[in-house]
Amino acid sequence: QVQLVVSGGGLVQAGGSLRLSCVASGRTFSTYAMGWFRQGPIQEREFVAGISRGGSSTNYADSVKGRFTISRDNSKNTVYLQMASLKPEDTAVYYCAAAPSLPGVAVTNKQLYNYWGQGTQVTVSS
């Protein structure tokens, strides 16, 4: 069982930056690929970024490439999402999630994620 606690959301102006954090419980954090997803008011939850167990591989949605960076610190059981050049269309509730996976795989498929954090609201004003 993995419990995920998300923090770092808030209100920011367009062009600004935010960093989200997700802390996992348990001793098996390094055996999970981690991902960030988001869900707008009328959209389905969508993939934003993923990172492999050791951090060697990452994957991003086209809409955030070059602006968002996912990283992890296995010694702290934490995954981060650094968001820059934020746009109003980035407004959503952001979730982190954990997926059991093979080493070196950044998982993009939402269905493969077993554990989810509670979500944090990110609002970007124009």
All heavy atoms as an XYZ file, in Angstrom:
944
protein
N       0.842     -1.194      0.000
C       0.000      0.000      0.000
C       0.880      1.248      0.000
O       1.848      1.327      0.743
C      -0.904      0.004      1.242
C      -1.951      1.083      1.265
C      -3.150      0.738      0.409
O      -3.240     -0.363     -0.126
N      -4.067      1.686      0.258
N       0.529      2.189     -0.846
C       1.266      3.456     -0.931
C       0.272      4.585     -0.721
O      -0.771      4.630     -1.371
C       1.955      3.602     -2.299
C       2.648      4.960     -2.399
C       2.948      2.466     -2.521
N       0.608      5.486      0.159
C      -0.201      6.692      0.343
C       0.577      7.888     -0.169
O       1.773      8.017      0.110
C      -0.573      6.864      1.806
C      -1.535      5.789      2.304
C      -1.987      6.037      3.739
O      -1.230      6.515      4.567
N      -3.237      5.721      4.011
N      -0.117      8.750     -0.898
C       0.523      9.889     -1.540
C      -0.117     11.176     -1.049
O      -1.347     11.302     -1.062
C       0.382      9.785     -3.064
C       0.918      8.503     -3.693
C       0.540      8.435     -5.165
C       2.424      8.402     -3.523
N       0.715     12.118     -0.654
C       0.225     13.411     -0.169
C       0.813     14.505     -1.043
O       2.036     14.653     -1.134
C       0.598     13.644      1.305
C       0.115     15.007      1.762
C       0.003     12.540      2.174
N      -0.074     15.261     -1.650
C       0.311     16.293     -2.618
C       0.246     17.664     -1.976
O      -0.663     17.956     -1.188
C      -0.628     16.247     -3.841
C      -0.227     17.299     -4.860
C      -0.604     14.855     -4.466
N       1.197     18.502     -2.329
C       1.183     19.887     -1.849
C       1.780     20.810     -2.902
O       2.428     20.330     -3.850
C       1.966     20.009     -0.538
O       3.324     19.670     -0.740
N       1.548     22.107     -2.739
C       2.208     23.085     -3.581
C       1.332     23.815     -4.572
O       1.822     24.667     -5.307
N       0.057     23.477     -4.625
C      -0.802     24.182     -5.557
C      -1.088     25.605     -5.094
O      -0.656     26.032     -4.022
N      -1.815     26.331     -5.935
C      -2.173     27.687     -5.571
C      -2.586     28.511     -6.765
O      -2.833     27.971     -7.852
N      -2.636     29.808     -6.540
C      -3.018     30.764     -7.578
C      -1.771     31.488     -8.064
O      -0.976     31.988     -7.252
C      -4.020     31.768     -7.006
C      -4.423     32.942     -7.899
C      -5.157     32.443     -9.128
C      -5.287     33.923     -7.108
N      -1.613     31.554     -9.371
C      -0.443     32.202     -9.953
C      -0.866     32.917    -11.225
O      -1.830     32.501    -11.890
C       0.667     31.160    -10.230
C       0.240     30.156    -11.265
C       1.969     31.824    -10.617
N      -0.160     33.985    -11.538
C      -0.448     34.697    -12.778
C       0.166     33.974    -13.964
O       1.159     33.235    -13.822
C       0.095     36.116    -12.710
C      -0.664     37.031    -11.762
C      -0.209     38.467    -11.876
O       0.936     38.751    -12.214
N      -1.110     39.392    -11.569
N      -0.405     34.177    -15.117
C       0.141     33.598    -16.342
C       1.604     34.006    -16.489
O       1.970     35.162    -16.228
C      -0.663     34.058    -17.542
N       2.409     33.038    -16.883
C       3.846     33.268    -16.992
C       4.621     32.922    -15.738
O       5.857     32.870    -15.768
N       3.915     32.687    -14.652
C       4.559     32.380    -13.383
C       4.934     30.912    -13.255
O       4.772     30.120    -14.192
N       5.421     30.576    -12.064
C       5.900     29.223    -11.799
C       5.325     28.695    -10.490
O       4.996     29.465     -9.587
C       7.427     29.209    -11.705
O       8.022     29.642    -12.902
N       5.229     27.389    -10.421
C       4.856     26.693     -9.192
C       5.595     25.377     -9.152
O       5.912     24.812    -10.210
C       3.353     26.404     -9.147
C       2.379     27.489     -8.701
C       0.948     26.965     -8.856
C       2.643     27.933     -7.285
N       5.818     24.871     -7.948
C       6.365     23.532     -7.816
C       5.440     22.707     -6.941
O       5.124     23.089     -5.811
C       7.770     23.534     -7.201
C       8.411     22.153     -7.243
C       9.824     22.125     -6.728
N       9.886     22.088     -5.277
C      10.936     21.643     -4.595
N      12.021     21.218     -5.244
N      10.938     21.655     -3.283
N       5.024     21.586     -7.484
C       4.213     20.635     -6.742
C       5.113     19.541     -6.171
O       6.088     19.150     -6.801
C       3.159     20.002     -7.642
C       2.243     20.951     -8.403
C       1.214     20.151     -9.209
C       1.570     21.939     -7.481
N       4.729     19.068     -4.987
C       5.443     17.970     -4.351
C       4.463     16.863     -4.017
O       3.293     17.124     -3.721
C       6.136     18.440     -3.070
O       7.078     19.451     -3.328
N       4.962     15.662     -4.019
C       4.141     14.495     -3.674
C       5.021     13.572     -2.841
O       6.019     13.047     -3.342
C       3.659     13.814     -4.936
S       2.797     12.255     -4.665
N       4.633     13.393     -1.594
C       5.394     12.551     -0.677
C       4.673     11.224     -0.504
O       3.470     11.190     -0.247
C       5.563     13.241      0.688
C       6.364     12.349      1.629
C       6.249     14.585      0.529
N       5.429     10.146     -0.629
C       4.861      8.804     -0.533
C       5.230      8.154      0.792
O       6.336      8.340      1.299
C       5.369      7.945     -1.679
N       4.300      7.390      1.313
C       4.587      6.609      2.515
C       5.202      5.284      2.104
O       5.138      4.874      0.951
C       3.296      6.356      3.291
O       2.422      5.565      2.515
N       5.784      4.589      3.064
C       6.279      3.259      2.811
C       7.727      3.226      2.352
O       8.324      4.249      2.040
N       8.252      2.018      2.285
C       9.660      1.827      1.973
C       9.892      1.410      0.533
O      11.017      1.141      0.145
C      10.247      0.749      2.885
C      10.062      1.022      4.359
C      10.587     -0.129      5.183
N      10.294      0.047      6.604
C      10.570     -0.844      7.543
N      11.142     -1.976      7.208
N      10.266     -0.612      8.789
N       8.822      1.345     -0.252
C       8.955      0.795     -1.600
C       8.824      1.856     -2.679
O       8.575      1.533     -3.833
C       7.893     -0.283     -1.822
O       6.587      0.304     -1.660
C       8.070     -1.428     -0.855
N       9.004      3.107     -2.322
C       8.818      4.200     -3.283
C       9.653      3.988     -4.530
O       9.192      4.223     -5.650
C       9.192      5.521     -2.604
C       9.069      6.718     -3.489
C       7.825      7.186     -3.874
C      10.191      7.403     -3.923
C       7.699      8.309     -4.692
C      10.086      8.519     -4.734
C       8.834      8.972     -5.113
N      10.874      3.534     -4.376
C      11.781      3.395     -5.518
C      11.406      2.261     -6.456
O      12.031      2.096     -7.507
C      13.212      3.205     -5.033
O      13.315      2.017     -4.266
N      10.396      1.489     -6.103
C       9.943      0.416     -6.998
C       8.765      0.847     -7.870
O       8.257      0.049     -8.656
C       9.531     -0.837     -6.207
O       8.352     -0.551     -5.433
C      10.649     -1.314     -5.297
N       8.348      2.098     -7.738
C       7.216      2.617     -8.498
C       7.646      3.702     -9.473
O       8.408      4.610     -9.117
C       6.160      3.214     -7.565
C       5.416      2.195     -6.748
C       5.889      1.796     -5.506
C       4.244      1.623     -7.221
C       5.215      0.858     -4.745
C       3.556      0.683     -6.472
C       4.052      0.307     -5.244
O       3.373     -0.632     -4.508
N       7.130      3.609    -10.683
C       7.141      4.775    -11.552
C       6.122      5.758    -11.000
O       5.104      5.368    -10.418
C       6.771      4.386    -12.973
N       6.405      7.039    -11.186
C       5.511      8.077    -10.665
C       5.028      8.958    -11.798
O       5.720      9.141    -12.815
C       6.246      8.926     -9.629
C       6.730      8.152     -8.414
S       5.384      7.423     -7.471
C       4.521      8.906     -6.912
N       3.849      9.492    -11.607
C       3.303     10.355    -12.642
C       2.494     11.496    -12.055
O       2.053     11.445    -10.904
N       2.326     12.503    -12.872
C       1.446     13.632    -12.557
C       0.335     13.673    -13.609
O       0.600     13.524    -14.810
C       2.207     14.946    -12.564
C       3.111     15.126    -11.384
C       4.450     14.872    -11.323
C       2.754     15.612    -10.085
N       4.935     15.152    -10.074
C       3.911     15.610     -9.293
C       1.554     16.044     -9.500
C       3.921     16.028     -7.959
C       1.556     16.454     -8.183
C       2.732     16.454     -7.416
N      -0.863     13.896    -13.120
C      -2.036     14.013    -13.979
C      -2.787     15.282    -13.579
O      -2.557     15.844    -12.505
C      -2.954     12.795    -13.797
C      -2.355     11.517    -14.307
C      -1.397     10.829    -13.580
C      -2.754     10.992    -15.527
C      -0.834      9.654    -14.056
C      -2.201      9.818    -16.010
C      -1.239      9.153    -15.277
N      -3.686     15.712    -14.437
C      -4.507     16.853    -14.091
C      -5.911     16.677    -14.656
O      -6.111     15.970    -15.639
C      -3.887     18.157    -14.590
C      -3.829     18.286    -16.099
C      -3.054     19.546    -16.482
N      -2.998     19.742    -17.928
C      -2.266     20.674    -18.524
N      -1.535     21.521    -17.793
N      -2.274     20.792    -19.846
N      -6.836     17.372    -14.004
C      -8.227     17.293    -14.437
C      -8.850     18.665    -14.286
O      -8.924     19.214    -13.185
C      -8.994     16.263    -13.593
C     -10.400     16.026    -14.071
C     -11.024     14.806    -13.427
O     -10.511     14.260    -12.435
N     -12.124     14.344    -13.977
N      -9.291     19.204    -15.429
C      -9.992     20.466    -15.435
C     -11.453     20.272    -15.092
O     -11.922     19.144    -14.935
N     -12.212     21.375    -14.992
C     -13.616     21.303    -14.556
C     -14.490     20.412    -15.423
O     -15.412     19.774    -14.917
C     -14.073     22.765    -14.623
C     -12.838     23.569    -14.553
C     -11.769     22.756    -15.217
N     -14.199     20.374    -16.727
C     -15.061     19.577    -17.605
C     -14.272     18.545    -18.383
O     -14.805     17.897    -19.283
C     -15.844     20.488    -18.579
C     -14.869     21.335    -19.424
C     -16.819     21.370    -17.818
C     -15.552     22.118    -20.512
N     -12.986     18.383    -18.042
C     -12.171     17.433    -18.787
C     -11.973     16.138    -18.003
O     -12.134     16.099    -16.783
C     -10.787     18.039    -19.093
C     -10.782     19.132    -20.120
C     -10.980     20.501    -19.511
O     -10.820     20.680    -18.313
N     -11.322     21.461    -20.344
N     -11.590     15.121    -18.725
C     -11.172     13.886    -18.078
C      -9.757     14.087    -17.528
O      -9.018     14.971    -17.956
C     -11.162     12.743    -19.088
C     -12.534     12.302    -19.532
C     -12.488     11.040    -20.364
O     -11.398     10.474    -20.544
O     -13.557     10.601    -20.822
N      -9.406     13.243    -16.580
C      -8.068     13.303    -16.027
C      -7.069     12.922    -17.113
O      -7.204     11.890    -17.773
C      -7.950     12.359    -14.829
C      -6.723     12.587    -13.985
C      -6.785     11.786    -12.700
N      -7.936     12.161    -11.884
C      -8.145     11.695    -10.646
N      -7.292     10.846    -10.104
N      -9.208     12.072     -9.967
N      -6.050     13.747    -17.289
C      -5.101     13.521    -18.361
C      -3.673     13.447    -17.832
O      -3.328     14.069    -16.824
C      -5.191     14.649    -19.405
C      -4.808     16.010    -18.889
C      -4.813     17.076    -19.979
O      -5.178     16.791    -21.126
O      -4.428     18.233    -19.659
N      -2.871     12.718    -18.554
C      -1.461     12.558    -18.234
C      -0.735     13.879    -18.452
O      -0.938     14.561    -19.453
C      -0.856     11.468    -19.113
C       0.629     11.344    -19.013
C       1.217     10.681    -17.955
C       1.449     11.891    -19.988
C       2.596     10.554    -17.865
C       2.819     11.772    -19.926
C       3.400     11.102    -18.859
N       0.160     14.204    -17.504
C       0.983     15.395    -17.622
C       2.452     15.019    -17.769
O       3.124     15.460    -18.702
C       0.806     16.317    -16.393
C       1.783     17.483    -16.449
C      -0.628     16.817    -16.308
N       2.942     14.193    -16.844
C       4.360     13.835    -16.855
C       4.557     12.540    -16.090
O       3.815     12.249    -15.152
C       5.210     14.939    -16.243
N       5.572     11.787    -16.491
C       5.893     10.544    -15.807
C       7.394     10.390    -15.671
O       8.167     10.935    -16.466
N       7.791      9.631    -14.657
C       9.207      9.403    -14.406
C       9.406      7.964    -13.966
O       8.579      7.402    -13.240
C       9.752     10.409    -13.368
C      11.271     10.336    -13.258
C       9.085     10.209    -12.004
C      11.881     11.520    -12.501
N      10.487      7.371    -14.402
C      10.762      5.976    -14.076
C      11.221      5.824    -12.630
O      11.467      6.803    -11.930
C      11.830      5.432    -15.024
O      13.031      6.182    -14.888
N      11.347      4.585    -12.217
C      11.669      4.282    -10.823
C      12.926      4.986    -10.341
O      12.979      5.532     -9.251
C      11.856      2.768    -10.677
C      10.589      1.988    -10.794
C      10.819      0.510    -11.008
N      11.784     -0.084    -10.108
C      11.959     -1.385     -9.975
N      11.199     -2.222    -10.681
N      12.867     -1.857     -9.154
N      13.964      4.957    -11.147
C      15.232      5.567    -10.747
C      15.404      6.989    -11.223
O      16.407      7.636    -10.907
N      14.466      7.468    -12.009
C      14.532      8.838    -12.499
C      15.251      8.999    -13.823
O      15.399     10.122    -14.306
N      15.677      7.897    -14.433
C      16.468      8.006    -15.667
C      15.625      8.323    -16.884
O      16.137      8.842    -17.886
C      17.229      6.703    -15.907
O      16.325      5.613    -16.054
N      14.347      7.996    -16.827
C      13.461      8.237    -17.971
C      12.293      9.114    -17.563
O      11.730      8.941    -16.480
C      12.915      6.912    -18.512
O      13.955      6.091    -18.981
N      11.944     10.031    -18.442
C      10.792     10.895    -18.219
C       9.968     10.978    -19.491
O      10.462     10.692    -20.600
C      11.216     12.320    -17.798
O      12.058     12.878    -18.813
C      11.957     12.313    -16.467
N       8.717     11.364    -19.323
C       7.822     11.515    -20.463
C       6.859     12.653    -20.143
O       6.463     12.812    -18.976
C       7.058     10.214    -20.698
C       6.712     10.011    -22.146
O       6.462     10.970    -22.872
N       6.700      8.764    -22.596
N       6.478     13.405    -21.169
C       5.625     14.578    -20.950
C       4.520     14.632    -21.997
O       4.707     14.221    -23.144
C       6.440     15.872    -21.060
C       7.506     16.021    -20.003
C       8.801     15.572    -20.234
C       7.210     16.602    -18.779
C       9.778     15.689    -19.266
C       8.185     16.735    -17.800
C       9.467     16.277    -18.054
O      10.439     16.405    -17.079
N       3.402     15.176    -21.582
C       2.367     15.508    -22.542
C       2.882     16.630    -23.440
O       3.653     17.491    -22.996
C       1.109     15.961    -21.817
N       2.462     16.621    -24.684
C       2.924     17.653    -25.620
C       2.608     19.055    -25.119
O       3.369     19.993    -25.348
C       2.277     17.434    -26.981
C       2.850     16.220    -27.706
O       3.935     15.743    -27.312
O       2.200     15.753    -28.651
N       1.494     19.191    -24.432
C       1.048     20.512    -23.993
C       1.955     21.135    -22.932
O       1.883     22.347    -22.700
C      -0.382     20.435    -23.460
O      -0.458     19.523    -22.375
N       2.792     20.333    -22.286
C       3.645     20.873    -21.211
C       5.126     20.725    -21.496
O       5.953     21.200    -20.701
C       3.309     20.215    -19.852
C       1.818     20.324    -19.550
C       3.761     18.763    -19.802
N       5.469     20.103    -22.593
C       6.890     19.912    -22.913
C       7.608     21.246    -22.992
O       7.112     22.199    -23.593
C       7.025     19.171    -24.245
C       6.901     17.684    -24.139
C       7.063     17.014    -25.494
C       6.883     15.528    -25.397
N       6.944     14.867    -26.724
N       8.783     21.288    -22.368
C       9.566     22.512    -22.369
C       9.186     23.490    -21.289
O       9.898     24.473    -21.056
N       8.059     23.232    -20.605
C       7.612     24.139    -19.536
C       7.599     23.444    -18.171
O       7.857     24.071    -17.150
C       6.216     24.668    -19.839
C       6.112     25.442    -21.136
C       4.747     26.118    -21.281
N       3.661     25.155    -21.321
C       2.643     25.144    -20.463
N       2.596     26.035    -19.467
N       1.673     24.245    -20.576
N       7.273     22.168    -18.148
C       7.180     21.410    -16.900
C       8.345     20.429    -16.810
O       8.799     19.897    -17.822
C       5.879     20.627    -16.844
C       4.632     21.450    -16.680
C       4.625     22.829    -16.828
C       3.422     20.819    -16.380
C       3.474     23.567    -16.685
C       2.255     21.542    -16.233
C       2.285     22.923    -16.395
N       8.779     20.187    -15.582
C       9.848     19.218    -15.342
C       9.465     18.329    -14.168
O       9.150     18.825    -13.085
C      11.175     19.920    -15.024
O      11.519     20.805    -16.094
C      12.291     18.899    -14.829
N       9.487     17.041    -14.406
C       9.241     16.081    -13.343
C      10.584     15.565    -12.829
O      11.518     15.346    -13.606
C       8.344     14.910    -13.815
C       7.938     14.028    -12.643
C       8.996     14.121    -14.933
C       6.879     12.990    -13.001
N      10.665     15.382    -11.526
C      11.883     14.834    -10.928
C      11.487     14.081     -9.661
O      10.353     14.195     -9.187
C      12.882     15.947    -10.605
O      12.339     16.859     -9.661
N      12.414     13.316     -9.141
C      12.132     12.565     -7.923
C      13.390     12.460     -7.085
O      14.511     12.483     -7.599
C      11.586     11.187     -8.244
C      12.538     10.247     -8.928
C      11.814      8.979     -9.397
N      11.326      8.173     -8.283
C      10.402      7.200     -8.419
N       9.872      6.954     -9.615
N      10.015      6.526     -7.355
N      13.166     12.329     -5.779
C      14.245     12.104     -4.831
C      13.852     10.870     -4.028
O      13.023     10.956     -3.115
C      14.422     13.324     -3.929
C      15.605     13.205     -2.983
O      16.049     12.068     -2.726
O      16.067     14.236     -2.498
N      14.414      9.731     -4.379
C      14.025      8.486     -3.726
C      14.437      8.453     -2.253
O      13.839      7.725     -1.463
C      14.596      7.298     -4.477
C      13.842      7.036     -5.769
O      12.771      7.612     -6.026
N      14.396      6.191     -6.625
N      15.449      9.220     -1.885
C      15.853      9.260     -0.479
C      14.820      9.977      0.378
O      14.787      9.794      1.599
C      17.214      9.933     -0.337
O      17.127     11.322     -0.624
N      13.971     10.786     -0.272
C      12.930     11.525      0.440
C      11.523     11.039      0.090
O      10.534     11.656      0.501
C      13.039     13.020      0.135
C      14.327     13.657      0.599
C      14.350     15.145      0.267
C      15.641     15.789      0.767
N      15.702     17.240      0.440
N      11.451      9.965     -0.692
C      10.138      9.435     -1.110
C       9.271     10.531     -1.740
O       8.063     10.584     -1.497
C       9.392      8.816      0.083
C       9.868      7.425      0.420
O      10.937      7.008     -0.033
N       9.111      6.702      1.203
N       9.884     11.354     -2.551
C       9.171     12.526     -3.067
C       9.356     12.652     -4.580
O      10.454     12.442     -5.102
C       9.663     13.802     -2.384
O       9.496     13.681     -0.967
C       8.875     15.018     -2.868
N       8.272     13.016     -5.228
C       8.306     13.360     -6.644
C       7.833     14.801     -6.777
O       6.963     15.255     -6.029
C       7.452     12.397     -7.487
C       5.983     12.448     -7.095
C       7.613     12.678     -8.970
N       8.436     15.516     -7.712
C       8.148     16.933     -7.902
C       7.648     17.200     -9.324
O       7.972     16.470    -10.258
C       9.416     17.764     -7.676
C      10.083     17.553     -6.343
C      11.152     16.656     -6.222
C       9.658     18.236     -5.217
C      11.780     16.456     -5.000
C      10.285     18.042     -3.992
C      11.337     17.148     -3.894
O      11.950     16.949     -2.683
N       6.902     18.265     -9.436
C       6.554     18.784    -10.748
C       6.828     20.282    -10.726
O       6.104     21.035    -10.082
C       5.089     18.522    -11.101
C       4.691     18.940    -12.516
C       5.386     18.047    -13.553
C       3.175     18.881    -12.714
N       7.887     20.669    -11.401
C       8.219     22.085    -11.535
C       7.509     22.618    -12.772
O       7.724     22.119    -13.875
C       9.727     22.275    -11.669
C      10.162     23.714    -11.814
C       9.932     24.528    -10.550
O      10.323     24.122     -9.457
N       9.297     25.686    -10.697
N       6.675     23.623    -12.561
C       5.878     24.178    -13.655
C       6.300     25.618    -13.892
O       6.317     26.420    -12.949
C       4.391     24.114    -13.305
C       3.907     22.714    -12.953
S       2.139     22.648    -12.636
C       2.045     23.553    -11.110
N       6.640     25.919    -15.128
C       7.058     27.262    -15.492
C       6.243     27.737    -16.689
O       5.578     26.943    -17.363
C       8.540     27.276    -15.821
N       6.307     29.042    -16.930
C       5.568     29.640    -18.054
C       4.120     29.180    -18.045
O       3.573     28.776    -19.084
C       6.243     29.286    -19.375
O       7.577     29.721    -19.398
N       3.515     29.249    -16.901
C       2.157     28.727    -16.762
C       1.156     29.530    -17.582
O       1.298     30.750    -17.755
C       1.754     28.725    -15.290
C       2.357     27.573    -14.482
C       2.329     27.860    -12.998
C       1.618     26.274    -14.785
N       0.158     28.818    -18.076
C      -0.883     29.396    -18.917
C      -2.242     29.169    -18.249
O      -2.409     28.211    -17.481
C      -0.881     28.718    -20.281
C       0.452     28.752    -21.010
C       0.387     27.952    -22.300
C       1.719     27.952    -23.029
N       1.650     27.158    -24.291
N      -3.217     29.994    -18.564
C      -4.556     29.762    -17.994
C      -5.089     28.361    -18.274
O      -5.793     27.787    -17.432
C      -5.407     30.842    -18.678
C      -4.435     31.948    -18.949
C      -3.142     31.256    -19.293
N      -4.742     27.800    -19.405
C      -5.221     26.448    -19.717
C      -4.561     25.359    -18.888
O      -4.960     24.195    -18.968
C      -5.047     26.148    -21.213
C      -3.671     26.416    -21.767
C      -3.570     27.785    -22.428
O      -4.102     28.770    -21.866
O      -2.943     27.860    -23.502
N      -3.559     25.721    -18.087
C      -2.977     24.763    -17.136
C      -3.806     24.649    -15.861
O      -3.528     23.805    -15.006
C      -1.545     25.167    -16.762
C      -0.588     25.100    -17.933
O      -0.662     24.121    -18.709
O       0.237     26.020    -18.080
N      -4.807     25.500    -15.726
C      -5.663     25.459    -14.545
C      -6.358     24.108    -14.440
O      -7.015     23.656    -15.374
C      -6.710     26.584    -14.608
O      -6.034     27.846    -14.533
C      -7.701     26.468    -13.464
N      -6.183     23.465    -13.295
C      -6.743     22.127    -13.085
C      -6.416     21.680    -11.670
O      -5.632     22.313    -10.967
C      -6.162     21.131    -14.086
N      -7.013     20.572    -11.289
C      -6.568     19.860    -10.094
C      -5.483     18.884    -10.536
O      -5.688     18.109    -11.474
C      -7.725     19.115     -9.403
C      -7.202     18.322     -8.210
C      -8.808     20.096     -8.979
N      -4.359     18.936     -9.854
C      -3.221     18.100    -10.201
C      -3.084     16.960     -9.201
O      -3.173     17.169     -7.985
C      -1.945     18.939    -10.220
C      -1.819     19.788    -11.458
C      -2.638     20.896    -11.655
C      -0.907     19.471    -12.459
C      -2.554     21.660    -12.799
C      -0.799     20.239    -13.613
C      -1.629     21.333    -13.771
O      -1.530     22.098    -14.915
N      -2.854     15.775     -9.741
C      -2.734     14.567     -8.938
C      -1.390     13.902     -9.208
O      -0.915     13.896    -10.343
C      -3.819     13.567     -9.308
C      -5.229     14.051     -9.101
C      -5.902     14.753    -10.102
C      -5.911     13.783     -7.912
C      -7.204     15.187     -9.916
C      -7.211     14.212     -7.721
C      -7.848     14.917     -8.727
O      -9.145     15.337     -8.546
N      -0.814     13.322     -8.173
C       0.304     12.430     -8.422
C      -0.181     10.997     -8.257
O      -1.198     10.738     -7.595
C       1.490     12.720     -7.518
S       1.335     12.142     -5.824
N       0.542     10.085     -8.858
C       0.136      8.693     -8.844
C       1.358      7.793     -8.944
O       2.410      8.214     -9.432
C      -0.824      8.407    -10.003
N       1.185      6.556     -8.490
C       2.264      5.583     -8.484
C       1.850      4.340     -9.257
O       0.720      3.854     -9.105
C       2.619      5.205     -7.049
N       2.784      3.832    -10.060
C       2.525      2.643    -10.867
C       3.660      1.646    -10.704
O       4.829      2.013    -10.901
C       2.387      3.023    -12.340
N       3.346      0.413    -10.370
C       4.410     -0.593    -10.368
C       4.931     -0.751    -11.789
O       4.141     -0.790    -12.744
C       3.703     -1.860     -9.875
C       2.254     -1.624    -10.109
C       2.032     -0.155    -10.056
N       6.242     -0.822    -11.944
C       6.767     -0.886    -13.305
C       8.161     -1.473    -13.309
O       8.796     -1.626    -12.269
C       6.801      0.512    -13.917
O       7.884      1.248    -13.395
N       8.631     -1.766    -14.492
C      10.008     -2.196    -14.683
C      10.928     -0.981    -14.606
O      10.489      0.148    -14.860
C      10.145     -2.866    -16.051
C       9.351     -4.163    -16.230
C       9.426     -4.626    -17.672
C       9.849     -5.242    -15.283
N      12.190     -1.207    -14.290
C      13.134     -0.092    -14.266
C      13.232      0.584    -15.626
O      13.131     -0.069    -16.670
C      14.459     -0.762    -13.892
C      14.073     -2.018    -13.195
C      12.806     -2.467    -13.846
N      13.392      1.893    -15.600
C      13.623      2.614    -16.840
C      12.384      2.989    -17.615
O      12.492      3.551    -18.700
N      11.214      2.718    -17.067
C       9.969      2.971    -17.782
C       9.224      4.131    -17.149
O       8.887      4.081    -15.958
C       9.071      1.721    -17.788
C       7.745      2.028    -18.475
C       9.776      0.560    -18.460
N       8.954      5.142    -17.944
C       8.107      6.245    -17.503
C       6.703      5.953    -18.017
O       6.452      5.990    -19.217
C       8.620      7.566    -18.059
N       5.808      5.635    -17.127
C       4.467      5.142    -17.478
C       3.545      6.300    -17.829
O       3.412      7.262    -17.063
C       3.883      4.333    -16.305
C       2.486      3.826    -16.657
C       4.804      3.162    -15.959
N       2.895      6.199    -18.986
C       1.989      7.252    -19.423
C       0.516      6.840    -19.330
O      -0.355      7.696    -19.311
C       2.293      7.651    -20.874
O       2.106      6.519    -21.722
C       3.728      8.128    -21.015
N       0.265      5.553    -19.262
C      -1.109      5.041    -19.272
C      -1.746      5.191    -17.900
O      -1.310      4.574    -16.919
C      -1.091      3.565    -19.689
C      -2.488      2.999    -19.863
O      -3.468      3.548    -19.373
N      -2.584      1.892    -20.562
N      -2.788      5.987    -17.830
C      -3.472      6.246    -16.561
C      -3.971      4.965    -15.913
O      -3.986      4.848    -14.676
C      -4.651      7.193    -16.837
C      -5.476      7.587    -15.641
C      -6.511      8.632    -16.034
C      -7.447      8.168    -17.117
N      -8.493      9.171    -17.452
N      -4.358      3.995    -16.704
C      -4.926      2.751    -16.174
C      -3.912      1.910    -15.409
O      -4.285      1.017    -14.647
C      -5.521      1.917    -17.313
C      -6.538      2.642    -18.165
C      -7.688      3.195    -17.350
O      -8.163      2.566    -16.415
N      -8.128      4.396    -17.686
N      -2.638      2.186    -15.607
C      -1.597      1.390    -14.954
C      -1.203      1.933    -13.590
O      -0.421      1.306    -12.876
C      -0.362      1.318    -15.853
C      -0.582      0.644    -17.207
C       0.712      0.646    -18.009
C      -1.101     -0.773    -17.041
N      -1.770      3.078    -13.235
C      -1.441      3.676    -11.939
C      -2.388      3.152    -10.870
O      -3.605      3.268    -10.994
C      -1.506      5.198    -12.036
C      -0.292      5.786    -12.712
C      -0.217      5.895    -14.094
C       0.798      6.214    -11.956
C       0.908      6.412    -14.711
C       1.923      6.745    -12.561
C       1.979      6.841    -13.944
O       3.097      7.359    -14.551
N      -1.808      2.591     -9.827
C      -2.603      1.949     -8.775
C      -2.967      2.884     -7.636
O      -3.994      2.690     -6.980
C      -1.824      0.779     -8.177
C      -1.721     -0.389     -9.146
O      -2.254     -0.324    -10.250
N      -1.031     -1.433     -8.735
N      -2.091      3.823     -7.356
C      -2.265      4.661     -6.174
C      -2.290      6.130     -6.596
O      -1.504      6.548     -7.449
C      -1.125      4.423     -5.177
C      -1.018      2.984     -4.744
C      -0.044      2.154     -5.270
C      -1.918      2.461     -3.827
C       0.058      0.837     -4.883
C      -1.834      1.138     -3.426
C      -0.843      0.330     -3.968
O      -0.767     -0.983     -3.586
N      -3.185      6.883     -5.925
C      -3.386      8.279     -6.285
C      -3.352      9.167     -5.048
O      -3.879      8.794     -3.996
C      -4.737      8.440     -6.997
C      -4.772      7.763     -8.324
C      -5.025      6.439     -8.578
C      -4.509      8.374     -9.590
N      -4.938      6.204     -9.929
C      -4.625      7.367    -10.573
C      -4.189      9.671     -9.991
C      -4.434      7.620    -11.935
C      -4.007      9.922    -11.339
C      -4.129      8.912    -12.289
N      -2.773     10.334     -5.217
C      -2.835     11.331     -4.158
C      -4.156     12.073     -4.201
O      -4.995     11.847     -5.081
N      -4.338     13.007     -3.293
C      -5.624     13.669     -3.116
C      -5.851     14.824     -4.078
O      -6.965     15.317     -4.167
C      -5.765     14.187     -1.674
C      -5.122     15.533     -1.409
C      -3.625     15.510     -1.219
O      -2.947     14.527     -1.512
N      -3.079     16.612     -0.708
N      -4.811     15.277     -4.764
C      -4.993     16.373     -5.702
C      -4.782     17.729     -5.067
O      -5.045     17.931     -3.877
N      -4.296     18.658     -5.882
C      -4.108     20.030     -5.429
C      -4.517     20.970     -6.559
O      -4.219     20.709     -7.732
C      -2.658     20.284     -4.992
O      -2.547     21.591     -4.411
C      -1.675     20.175     -6.152
N      -5.202     22.038     -6.209
C      -5.708     22.967     -7.212
C      -4.612     23.916     -7.665
O      -3.924     24.538     -6.845
C      -6.874     23.777     -6.649
C      -7.433     24.821     -7.598
C      -8.171     24.229     -8.768
O      -9.002     23.324     -8.615
N      -7.890     24.725     -9.976
N      -4.467     24.019     -8.973
C      -3.585     25.024     -9.579
C      -4.466     25.921    -10.434
O      -5.170     25.440    -11.322
C      -2.488     24.362    -10.434
C      -1.714     25.419    -11.215
C      -1.552     23.557     -9.551
N      -4.427     27.204    -10.148
C      -5.215     28.176    -10.893
C      -4.281     29.219    -11.467
O      -3.514     29.843    -10.735
C      -6.264     28.852     -9.996
O      -7.108     27.849     -9.422
C      -7.112     29.820    -10.813
N      -4.354     29.388    -12.781
C      -3.505     30.354    -13.470
C      -4.394     31.462    -14.010
O      -5.278     31.210    -14.837
C      -2.716     29.690    -14.606
C      -1.763     30.700    -15.252
C      -1.949     28.488    -14.098
N      -4.168     32.663    -13.540
C      -4.981     33.795    -13.971
C      -4.320     34.497    -15.150
O      -3.097     34.555    -15.253
C      -5.165     34.784    -12.819
O      -3.915     35.312    -12.420
N      -5.170     35.050    -16.014
C      -4.637     35.712    -17.206
C      -4.376     37.190    -16.951
O      -4.742     37.732    -15.925
C      -5.619     35.550    -18.368
O      -6.881     36.056    -18.000
